[in-house]
Amino acid sequence: MEGSGARRKNVQRWLIRAATSLIVWTCVVHLVTWGEPSSGPRALVGWASSGPCQSQQKALVRDEKVVSVLAPHKKVLAPKRVYKNNGYLMVSCNGGLNQMRAAICDMVAVARYLNVTLIVPELDKTSFWKDPSEFHEIFDVNHFITSLRDEVRILKELPPKLKMRVEKGHIYSMAPISWSNISYYHHHILPLIRKHKVVHLNRTDARLANNNQPLDIQRLRCRVNYSALRFTRQIEELGRKVISLLRKNGSFIVLHLRYEMDMLAFSGCTHGCNNTEVEELTKMRYNYPWWKEKVIDSEMKRREGLCPLTPEETALILRALGLLSDVQIYVAAGQIYGGERRMASLTEAFPKLVRKDTLLDSSELRLIQSRSSQMAALDYLVSLESDIFVPTYDGNMAKVVEGHRRFMGYKQTISLDRSLLVKLIDRLDSRSLSWGQFSAAVRAAHAHCKGRPTRRMVIPDRPKDEDYFYANPEECLLTSEELKNSE
């Protein structure tokens, strides 16, 4: 009897412990679940939030934990790199903000490889936008110089004697060959720098190849892009305010709607434009001599997927992808060609469509409103911090932002298959597809966008057609073994 009573007490004691453990475990589970973020933005119910386009939030980012680009900055200076200076490199960037941004990264890498001193790059002031901004008005120039001092010496201007010589017009100026390997700079540019003391590269867009570069060069390009090129305090403060205003209302999507006048004139894409607008865009294209292509078949380019989606097409695609009508959409763009008339379908489908000029007071934008590159920098910051980024055209901003978001933890970017989408839209318009069939086809076509690690596509002898380094800087994200295992 005593043995039986002891056994009953042991059983009771075990049951009490088991019950207590179960209660504690249940509480822990509830607390953890309550504290976790939702599986994804509510904007894309049934698709991006839980379907195949769910982003991988735990990216295998190299060397550092990536946080918000607007997080407080730590000032830690590395020791200066000491090397024999082979001369001075001056560069003039051309194009819009993101084309110049990539060029700056390339030229820092070139200067480092050649052991020369880089002069702070000059920005383009003569292109379509005619933005007079200097480097220090867009980027934190002191941070740019000091953060790279363990790699390359950077000066704000040439030493006095050389500066005087350059001001008198005594300078060797040239455009390097596009898509060149770093060895080209060693064999062709370095001898010129040694001979002339100073060489000026007057065009810098796409002058360094995407692939088959030394690993140190690729990683330095990333370091410049994601660490050294910090925007000015003024631009960052505006970015923080816009993002804070958006976050107060929950998740938000950034739509990079590339439908400005310059894009349409340059590309010759006039689908949906009236005759007066087509004439205006054509006249602009012929008035700009550096836009080489003049005679353009707009409809053929559209069918080939070479045109930006129109605002009306974009509204259809976003609805087909499953966006709820109450989602916040921030439009990252300049002035949309055709204004409210062309934006009507988008604003009707998504009433919470906002822009920087609707979120900020005119007094807050006053100092940068006439500076297209500074306005683009603000859009860049908001694009990085969005839950989902959707570009309607694969231009420089779309590519550079996509790559930066990969670096920040494979944040989701939806790259639209325009050649397929316009075919589906035309079939919807001709009523050969129902809305249900159209929506299902659009979703199926974009079921691959998982935000996962991928390899860049390399096309020998056709560098212009291969994947852009800054859209997928794989060398800065994964080791080769990790990349192999991710396939």
TORMIDO-582938 format. One record per residue (C-alpha): y, x, z; residue in three letters. Coordinates in steps of 0.25 Angstrom, whole numbers, padded with zeros to 4 digits, always signed. Example, Ala and Ser with C-alpha at 12.3 -4.5 7.8 and 13.67 -1.06 7.14 Angstrom:
-0018+0049+0031ALA -0004+0055+0029SER 
***
This chain:
+0000+0000+0000MET +0009+0011+0003GLU +0007+0018-0010GLY +0009+0005-0017SER +0022+0003-0010GLY +0027+0017-0013ALA +0024+0014-0028ARG +0032+0002-0028ARG +0044+0009-0022LYS +0043+0020-0033ASN +0042+0009-0044VAL +0054+0002-0038GLN +0062+0015-0037ARG +0058+0018-0051TRP +0063+0005-0056LEU +0076+0006-0048ILE +0079+0020-0055ARG +0075+0014-0069ALA +0084+0002-0067ALA +0096+0011-0062THR +0094+0021-0074SER +0094+0009-0084LEU +0107+0003-0078ILE +0113+0017-0078VAL +0109+0019-0093TRP +0114+0006-0097THR +0127+0009-0091CYS +0128+0022-0098VAL +0124+0016-0112VAL +0135+0005-0110HIS +0146+0015-0106LEU +0142+0025-0118VAL +0142+0013-0128THR +0155+0008-0123TRP +0161+0021-0124GLY +0157+0024-0138GLU +0165+0022-0150PRO +0160+0011-0160SER +0151+0016-0171SER +0162+0015-0181GLY +0175+0009-0185PRO +0174-0007-0185ARG +0181-0006-0199ALA +0168-0004-0207LEU +0159-0014-0200VAL +0144-0013-0205GLY +0147-0001-0213TRP +0154+0012-0208ALA +0153+0008-0194SER +0138+0008-0194SER +0133+0010-0208GLY +0131+0022-0217PRO +0145+0027-0216CYS +0145+0029-0201GLN +0152+0043-0199SER +0145+0054-0192GLN +0155+0056-0180GLN +0148+0068-0175LYS +0151+0078-0186ALA +0146+0092-0186LEU +0159+0098-0187VAL +0160+0113-0186ARG +0166+0122-0175ASP +0175+0111-0168GLU +0175+0097-0162LYS +0183+0089-0172VAL +0193+0079-0165VAL +0204+0071-0170SER +0213+0079-0179VAL +0225+0074-0170LEU +0219+0079-0157ALA +0228+0088-0149PRO +0228+0102-0154HIS +0224+0114-0147LYS +0232+0126-0149LYS +0222+0138-0149VAL +0226+0150-0157LEU +0215+0159-0163ALA +0218+0174-0164PRO +0225+0178-0177LYS +0216+0184-0188ARG +0220+0198-0191VAL +0218+0203-0206TYR +0224+0211-0216LYS +0234+0202-0224ASN +0231+0203-0239ASN +0244+0195-0242GLY +0251+0181-0242TYR +0246+0168-0248LEU +0256+0157-0251MET +0250+0144-0256VAL +0257+0131-0261SER +0248+0119-0259CYS +0249+0107-0269ASN +0245+0092-0268GLY +0245+0082-0257GLY +0243+0085-0242LEU +0228+0086-0242ASN +0227+0094-0255GLN +0237+0104-0249MET +0229+0103-0236ARG +0216+0108-0242ALA +0224+0119-0250ALA +0229+0124-0237ILE +0215+0125-0231CYS +0211+0133-0244ASP +0222+0142-0244MET +0220+0146-0229VAL +0206+0149-0232ALA +0210+0158-0244VAL +0221+0165-0236ALA +0211+0168-0225ARG +0200+0173-0235TYR +0210+0182-0242LEU +0216+0188-0229ASN +0230+0184-0233VAL +0242+0177-0226THR +0244+0163-0229LEU +0258+0157-0230ILE +0259+0142-0225VAL +0256+0134-0237PRO +0267+0127-0245GLU +0264+0112-0248LEU +0266+0105-0261ASP +0280+0099-0262LYS +0280+0096-0277THR +0268+0087-0279SER +0269+0071-0281PHE +0272+0069-0267TRP +0284+0079-0266LYS +0282+0081-0251ASP +0291+0092-0246PRO +0283+0094-0233SER +0281+0109-0229GLU +0268+0113-0223PHE +0274+0113-0208HIS +0278+0098-0211GLU +0264+0094-0213ILE +0255+0104-0205PHE +0257+0111-0192ASP +0260+0125-0198VAL +0260+0133-0185ASN +0246+0127-0182HIS +0241+0130-0196PHE +0245+0145-0195ILE +0240+0147-0181THR +0227+0140-0182SER +0223+0149-0193LEU +0228+0162-0188ARG +0214+0167-0185ASP +0211+0165-0200GLU +0223+0168-0208VAL +0237+0172-0207ARG +0247+0161-0211ILE +0262+0162-0211LEU +0273+0152-0213LYS +0280+0161-0224GLU +0279+0174-0230LEU +0284+0187-0224PRO +0299+0189-0227PRO +0297+0199-0238LYS +0286+0191-0245LEU +0294+0178-0243LYS +0306+0184-0250MET +0298+0189-0262ARG +0292+0175-0264VAL +0305+0168-0263GLU +0310+0177-0275LYS +0298+0172-0283GLY +0289+0185-0282HIS +0276+0178-0279ILE +0262+0177-0286TYR +0259+0162-0287SER +0246+0156-0292MET +0237+0144-0292ALA +0223+0148-0287PRO +0211+0143-0295ILE +0206+0130-0290SER +0193+0129-0282TRP +0192+0144-0281SER +0182+0151-0272ASN +0188+0159-0261ILE +0183+0172-0268SER +0194+0168-0279TYR +0205+0170-0269TYR +0199+0183-0265HIS +0197+0189-0279HIS +0210+0183-0286HIS +0220+0179-0275ILE +0219+0190-0265LEU +0222+0201-0275PRO +0234+0194-0279LEU +0239+0192-0264ILE +0237+0207-0262ARG +0245+0210-0275LYS +0256+0201-0273HIS +0256+0200-0257LYS +0259+0185-0259VAL +0252+0175-0268VAL +0256+0160-0269HIS +0245+0150-0273LEU +0253+0139-0279ASN +0242+0129-0279ARG +0231+0127-0269THR +0224+0114-0271ASP +0209+0116-0272ALA +0210+0131-0274ARG +0198+0134-0265LEU +0184+0129-0269ALA +0177+0119-0260ASN +0163+0126-0260ASN +0156+0139-0259ASN +0167+0145-0250GLN +0164+0154-0238PRO +0162+0146-0226LEU +0173+0152-0218ASP +0183+0148-0229ILE +0178+0134-0229GLN +0179+0133-0214ARG +0193+0139-0214LEU +0197+0128-0224ARG +0192+0118-0214CYS +0199+0125-0202ARG +0212+0124-0209VAL +0210+0110-0213ASN +0206+0104-0200TYR +0213+0113-0190SER +0224+0121-0196ALA +0231+0110-0204LEU +0236+0102-0193ARG +0247+0092-0197PHE +0261+0093-0190THR +0263+0086-0176ARG +0272+0075-0183GLN +0261+0071-0192ILE +0250+0072-0182GLU +0258+0063-0172GLU +0260+0053-0183LEU +0245+0053-0186GLY +0242+0051-0171ARG +0251+0039-0171LYS +0245+0033-0183VAL +0230+0035-0178ILE +0234+0030-0164SER +0240+0017-0170LEU +0227+0015-0179LEU +0218+0018-0167ARG +0224+0007-0158LYS +0218-0003-0168ASN +0204+0004-0168GLY +0197+0010-0180SER +0205+0013-0193PHE +0201+0018-0207ILE +0210+0026-0216VAL +0211+0022-0230LEU +0216+0034-0239HIS +0221+0025-0250LEU +0225+0035-0261ARG +0233+0025-0270TYR +0246+0032-0271GLU +0255+0033-0283MET +0252+0048-0285ASP +0237+0046-0284MET +0237+0035-0295LEU +0246+0042-0304ALA +0238+0055-0303PHE +0224+0049-0305SER +0229+0038-0315GLY +0222+0027-0307CYS +0229+0014-0310THR +0218+0004-0307HIS +0225-0008-0301GLY +0239-0004-0305CYS +0248-0012-0314ASN +0254-0007-0327ASN +0267-0003-0321THR +0260+0006-0310GLU +0251+0012-0321VAL +0263+0016-0329GLU +0270+0022-0316GLU +0257+0030-0312LEU +0255+0035-0326THR +0269+0040-0327LYS +0268+0047-0314MET +0256+0054-0319ARG +0262+0059-0331TYR +0275+0064-0323ASN +0267+0073-0315TYR +0263+0085-0323PRO +0253+0091-0313TRP +0244+0078-0314TRP +0236+0083-0326LYS +0229+0070-0330GLU +0238+0060-0337LYS +0229+0051-0345VAL +0220+0044-0336ILE +0210+0032-0337ASP +0213+0025-0324SER +0201+0015-0325GLU +0191+0026-0329MET +0196+0035-0317LYS +0194+0023-0308ARG +0180+0020-0313ARG +0176+0035-0310GLU +0181+0034-0296GLY +0193+0043-0298LEU +0204+0033-0294CYS +0208+0030-0280PRO +0204+0016-0275LEU +0215+0006-0277THR +0220-0002-0264PRO +0213-0014-0269GLU +0200-0007-0272GLU +0201+0000-0258THR +0202-0014-0251ALA +0189-0019-0258LEU +0181-0006-0254ILE +0186-0006-0240LEU +0182-0021-0239ARG +0168-0018-0245ALA +0166-0007-0236LEU +0167-0017-0224GLY +0180-0014-0218LEU +0185-0025-0209LEU +0198-0031-0213SER +0204-0028-0199ASP +0201-0013-0200VAL +0213-0003-0199GLN +0215+0005-0212ILE +0225+0016-0212TYR +0230+0019-0227VAL +0232+0034-0229ALA +0240+0034-0241ALA +0254+0036-0247GLY +0261+0024-0254GLN +0250+0015-0261ILE +0254+0013-0275TYR +0257-0002-0278GLY +0260-0004-0263GLY +0257-0017-0256GLU +0252-0023-0269ARG +0241-0013-0270ARG +0238-0013-0255MET +0237-0029-0254ALA +0222-0030-0255SER +0220-0019-0245LEU +0230-0024-0234THR +0224-0038-0236GLU +0210-0033-0234ALA +0214-0024-0222PHE +0226-0029-0215PRO +0226-0017-0205LYS +0230-0008-0216LEU +0240+0002-0211VAL +0247+0015-0216ARG +0255+0026-0209LYS +0268+0019-0212ASP +0264+0005-0206THR +0259+0012-0193LEU +0271+0021-0191LEU +0285+0019-0190ASP +0294+0023-0202SER +0301+0033-0192SER +0288+0039-0188GLU +0285+0042-0203LEU +0299+0045-0207ARG +0297+0060-0207LEU +0285+0061-0215ILE +0286+0048-0224GLN +0291+0056-0236SER +0281+0067-0235ARG +0268+0063-0241SER +0260+0075-0236SER +0265+0072-0221GLN +0261+0057-0223MET +0248+0061-0229ALA +0245+0070-0217ALA +0247+0058-0208LEU +0237+0050-0216ASP +0228+0062-0215TYR +0228+0062-0200LEU +0225+0047-0199VAL +0214+0048-0210SER +0207+0059-0201LEU +0207+0050-0189GLU +0202+0037-0195SER +0189+0031-0193ASP +0186+0030-0208ILE +0193+0036-0219PHE +0193+0030-0233VAL +0200+0037-0245PRO +0201+0029-0258THR +0202+0042-0266TYR +0196+0056-0264ASP +0209+0063-0265GLY +0213+0075-0256ASN +0216+0067-0244MET +0203+0059-0244ALA +0195+0072-0246LYS +0202+0080-0235VAL +0202+0069-0225VAL +0187+0067-0228GLU +0184+0081-0225GLY +0193+0081-0212HIS +0186+0069-0207ARG +0173+0076-0209ARG +0177+0087-0201PHE +0182+0078-0190MET +0168+0073-0188GLY +0164+0066-0201TYR +0173+0055-0199LYS +0170+0044-0210GLN +0177+0044-0223THR +0173+0034-0234ILE +0173+0040-0248SER +0174+0029-0258LEU +0166+0030-0271ASP +0177+0025-0280ARG +0169+0026-0293SER +0159+0016-0287LEU +0169+0007-0280LEU +0178+0004-0292VAL +0165+0000-0300LYS +0161-0009-0288LEU +0176-0015-0287ILE +0176-0018-0302ASP +0163-0025-0301ARG +0168-0033-0289LEU +0181-0036-0297ASP +0172-0041-0309SER +0163-0049-0299ARG +0151-0042-0303SER +0149-0038-0288LEU +0151-0048-0276SER +0159-0043-0264TRP +0146-0041-0257GLY +0140-0033-0268GLN +0153-0025-0269PHE +0154-0022-0254SER +0139-0018-0253ALA +0140-0009-0264ALA +0153-0002-0259VAL +0146+0000-0245ARG +0133+0005-0251ALA +0141+0015-0260ALA +0148+0021-0247HIS +0136+0021-0238ALA +0135+0036-0239HIS +0148+0040-0232CYS +0143+0044-0218LYS +0153+0055-0215GLY +0141+0065-0214ARG +0140+0079-0218PRO +0139+0082-0233THR +0139+0093-0242ARG +0151+0095-0252ARG +0147+0093-0267MET +0148+0106-0274VAL +0150+0106-0289ILE +0149+0120-0295PRO +0161+0123-0305ASP +0167+0109-0302ARG +0174+0111-0289PRO +0184+0100-0292LYS +0172+0090-0292ASP +0165+0095-0279GLU +0167+0090-0265ASP +0180+0094-0259TYR +0179+0104-0247PHE +0189+0097-0239TYR +0182+0084-0240ALA +0169+0090-0235ASN +0171+0103-0228PRO +0156+0104-0224GLU +0157+0119-0220GLU +0166+0115-0209CYS +0157+0104-0204LEU +0143+0108-0204LEU +0134+0121-0204THR +0126+0122-0217SER +0113+0118-0209GLU +0120+0106-0203GLU +0125+0102-0217LEU +0111+0104-0223LYS +0105+0095-0212ASN +0115+0084-0214SER +0111+0081-0228GLU 
***
